Amino acid sequence: WALAAETMEEAQHHFTSRALSRMNRDRGILAPLDAPDTAAEALKAYDQGRVERFRRESFVGTGPQVAARIEELKNRVGVDEMAVVTWTYDEEVRRASYTHLARAMGFAPAL
C-alpha cells in the first residue's frame, strides 16, 4: 500500500482516511473510507502512539520518498516486480498518487 503526493503534508492529510480504516479494522469495524477531515476527528479516539507508528511505517510521502521506500523493500525481499495499491477517499487523489509515483520511478514524463 502506498500514497504519494506533492508534499509530505498533503500525503499525510489524505492518508488519514486509510489510518482510520486500519485502526477500525483492527477493532473489527469494516466501513467505507471517511473524508480526511472526518477521519482526523475520529482518530482522536485511538492510541496516538499507535496511529503515529502506523503513519511512520506506511509508504506515504512525496513521489521520490515513496519510490525510495518501495525500492528498498524490493531489494530487501529480492523481487523483480511489485504491485502498488492506493486507497483514498478521493478518486482524483488516488490517480494523482499513481502519477507522482510513476514519475518518481521514471515510468512517466515529468511535468
C-alpha positions in Angstrom: 0.0 0.0 0.0 1.4 3.4 -1.0 0.3 7.0 -1.3 2.4 9.8 -2.9 1.6 13.5 -3.1 3.2 16.8 -3.9 4.3 17.2 -0.3 4.5 15.0 2.8 1.9 17.1 4.5 -0.6 16.6 1.7 0.1 12.9 1.6 -0.4 12.5 5.3 -3.6 14.5 5.1 -5.1 12.1 2.6 -3.6 9.1 4.4 -5.7 10.0 7.4 -8.7 8.2 5.8 -6.6 5.0 5.5 -5.2 5.3 9.0 -8.7 5.4 10.5 -9.8 2.5 8.3 -6.8 0.4 9.7 -7.5 1.4 13.3 -11.2 0.5 12.8 -10.4 -2.8 11.1 -8.2 -3.9 14.0 -11.3 -3.5 16.1 -13.4 -5.5 13.7 -15.1 -2.4 12.2 -15.2 -2.6 8.4 -16.6 0.5 6.8 -16.0 2.7 3.7 -13.3 5.3 3.9 -14.2 8.6 5.6 -13.1 12.0 4.3 -9.7 13.0 5.7 -11.1 15.8 8.0 -13.8 13.4 9.4 -11.2 10.7 9.8 -8.8 13.0 11.6 -11.5 13.8 14.2 -12.4 10.1 14.6 -8.7 9.1 15.0 -8.5 11.2 18.2 -10.3 8.3 20.0 -7.4 5.9 19.2 -4.0 5.5 20.9 -2.0 8.3 19.3 1.3 6.4 19.6 -0.1 3.5 17.6 -1.5 5.9 15.0 1.8 7.6 14.6 3.7 4.3 14.3 1.3 3.3 11.5 1.9 6.6 9.8 5.7 6.2 10.1 5.7 2.6 8.9 3.4 3.3 5.9 4.6 4.1 2.4 3.4 7.7 2.4 5.1 10.9 1.2 6.3 12.6 -1.9 6.8 10.5 -5.1 10.6 10.3 -4.6 10.2 9.4 -0.9 7.7 6.6 -1.6 9.6 5.3 -4.6 12.8 5.0 -2.4 10.9 3.0 0.2 9.4 0.7 -2.4 12.9 0.2 -4.0 14.4 -0.6 -0.6 11.7 -3.1 0.1 12.1 -4.7 -3.4 15.8 -5.1 -2.8 15.4 -6.4 0.7 13.0 -9.1 -0.3 14.7 -9.8 -3.6 11.8 -9.5 -6.0 11.8 -8.1 -9.6 8.2 -6.7 -9.6 5.8 -5.2 -7.1 2.2 -4.0 -7.3 1.1 -0.8 -5.7 -2.4 -0.3 -4.3 -3.6 3.1 -3.1 -6.8 3.6 -1.1 -8.0 7.2 -0.8 -11.3 8.8 -0.1 -11.0 10.9 -3.3 -10.5 9.2 -6.6 -8.5 12.1 -8.1 -6.1 11.9 -5.2 -5.6 8.2 -5.9 -4.9 8.9 -9.5 -2.5 11.7 -8.7 -0.7 9.4 -6.3 -0.1 6.9 -9.1 1.2 9.7 -11.3 3.6 11.1 -8.7 4.9 7.6 -8.0 5.3 6.7 -11.7 7.2 9.9 -12.4 9.5 9.3 -9.4 10.2 5.8 -10.7 10.8 7.0 -14.3 7.7 5.5 -15.7 6.0 8.7 -16.8 7.2 12.0 -18.2 7.9 14.8 -15.8 5.7 17.9 -15.9 
